[in-house]
Amino acid sequence: MTKASQVAQGIKLSLILTTTTSGLLLGANISADAKSKIVAHHQIPIKSIQIAQQSPAISRFQTLAEADELHKKGQLQAAEILYRKVKPEFPPGEKRRTTVYEIEQLPGDAQVYWRNANEGLRQNLDTNIFESLQRLTTNYSEFIPGHLLLAEACKKKVDACKKYAKSDQPKNSLEVLVQAGELYPDEPDLLKAKIKTLESEKQFLDAAIAARQFAIIYINYPEAPEFEKIAEKNLQRHKSELNERLRTQGIFNTLVGAVTSFKTQNWQSGISGLQTLAMLSQGESVFGKSLADKYVEQYRQQSKLVDDPQVLNYVKGISNRLTALMGRDFEYEYYVIKDNSVNAFAVPGGKIFIHTGAIMATNSEAELAGLLSHEIAHAVLSHGFQRVTQSQFISSLSNVIPLSDMLQEMVGKEHSRENERQADILGARVLSKAGYAADGLRNLMVTLNTLSGGKERTTWQSTHPAPTERVQYLESLIQRNNYNRYTYEGVKQHKEIQNLLQGISPTANDTPAVSQPSDKKPATGSQNTQRTKPIRGVVEITGGQTRENVEIRLDGGKVESDRNFSINFIVENGSDRAFGFVPLYAQVVTEGGKRLTTKFSSAEALVPAGGTMKGTVQVLGQAWKNQGSQNLTLVIKESTSGGRVFRISF
């Protein structure tokens, strides 16, 4: 096998972003038991990825770095010119058809299909019903009532629905609604029908997750609050049904002991069906925390956890900027794993793991943010939790499986195309809103898709989008929503982090070029000692937090002297009541909890409902570090009735 074919095969067998529709975005290298067995997923050689990264001219890196500097200084138009210089326009994609609810708005043949289908229902003629509706929904997918009527017919006539469906067409009511929902994910009527179908099948957790996903992704839709209530109702129904099932099996009182035993046992011992069921019954945050702790224990014993604060703060800083906009207040945690495979995955409850290989495979901070945004979206949308609840692990309560098999079930298998596109939709929106180039994930996909050959195509029976179609879908998503591609990339700092991971000290003139051996001997004596010039002027400071529709985010800053710098912040009040805080009691604290001397731009702050406020806090007597995170936290406590506390690390 040639090296090129090995790379392509490695990408195909690794569950890379395009072919995973879940947490394990970019391949897998998971222990199948506590000792040495390895699941047979090939790794993408990092050297091959680096070659792909180096193929563009070095001038592209230099142009992006220059554009980033202009962007930091607020010269956005000048920066955009440079971004456009090295980022060509997307090819024009197929536009989504505008939804139609009145049959009279469609051509004559569509009206004939609709008339024949309704006549077939009145006369109980299966051929008329299903052949007409299949043609109608295939040729005129924008006609939402056609999908709804087909789903209803499939529910009443299960066998006929399956009989008349072609190989690439949905064969039951739920499949009809899922397929239509992929095309029009923001159509409330389709989702309501899907939830009703799930409820009729007593799939209450799936119904709850589907409703919450809509409320999170389409937060500005007037139906969002209604779906929040539907989600809560079905979640309670799921818990009640689960508890009743446990009582009838006589094991309800043993669940607490099962959770306790799992928390205290060694990660090598595996996990039983009873323990899995016990943790699931306590909710996804408890479930995810328990599992994440075991994985951390495993990685720590294997000396695979990266503990360099600059790397960790880099990943945490990017992620905090994203999670503040995700819509769920998980207790997010981030771990970097020493592994060259191109992996990132999210455990339920917001525990994010990323391999060093994924950091090395990305070309910019925006690309890494795109990867993380997609992964965090899977956690926020409960995809991993949903997968475990549907697994076979709890069918036999005494069965014990390796912990790695649980991870493989949760994030190492392909999610549905529907889930993958949900994560794309939410991830792309958050990436753009966070101020990164909106094509970050798409650009990473292009690099990996080039290596894979990009030949696979998707049919309805595919469980995930094919690589080529995934790139096209991401491009369409960006174009449809007018997300900004020509903004911050973050190539220079990202390169410095990559160099740090490779054991190379960052330098001011680093580029992604392959360094050549020098014939010159290093200088000796005092001439070889160089002092880093302190930073002055505008600096990038990012981070943010959202609590109950109030967002506080950092918006850059300025280094004024060796011992003073200032931070700009923005308060956006999306709630229905005023939000206020007293700057005198706001703090900037160190990791050790020491409170620094600060001076705010005003003595008090009150932001009306729906309003926005910009402010500045000056930090006195504290030096600005030239590299990486400052390891400081801005703490703002609400003075109005809510009493919320915002903690924003930078």
Buried (B, 14 or more C-beta within 10 A) or exposed (E): EEEEEBBBBBBBBBBBBBBBBBBBBBBBBBBBBBEEEEBEBBBBBBEBBBEBBBEEEEEBBBBBBBBBBBBBBEEBEBBBEBBEBBBEEBEEBEEEEEBBEEBEEBEEEBBEBBEBBBEBBEEEBBEBBBBBBBBBBEBBBBBBBBBBBBBBBBBEBEEBBBEBBEEEBBBBBBBBBBBBBBBBBBBBBBBBBBBBBBBEEEBBBBBBBBBBBBBBBBBEBEBBEBBBEBBEBBBEBBBEEBEEEBEEEEBBEBBEEBBEBBEEEEBBBBBBBBBBBBBBBBBBBBBBBBBBBBBBBBBEEEEBBBEEEBBBBBBBBBBBBBBBBBBBEBEBBBBBBBBBBBBBBBBBBBBBBBBBBBBBBBBBBBBBBBBBBBBBBBBBBBBBBBBBBEBEBBEEBEBEBBBBBBBBBBBBBBBBBBBBBBBBBBBBBBBBBBBBBBBBBBBBBBBBBBBBBBEBEBEBEBBBBBBBBBBBBBBBBBBEEEBBBBBBBBBBBBBBBBBBBEEEEBEEEBBBEEEEEEEEEEEEEEEEEEEEEEEEEBBBBBBBBBBEBBBBBBBBBBBBEEEBBBBBBBBBBBBEEBBBBBBEEBBBBEEEEEEBEBEBBEEEBBBEEEEEBEBBBBBBEBBBEEEBBBBBBBBBBBBBEBEBEBBBBB
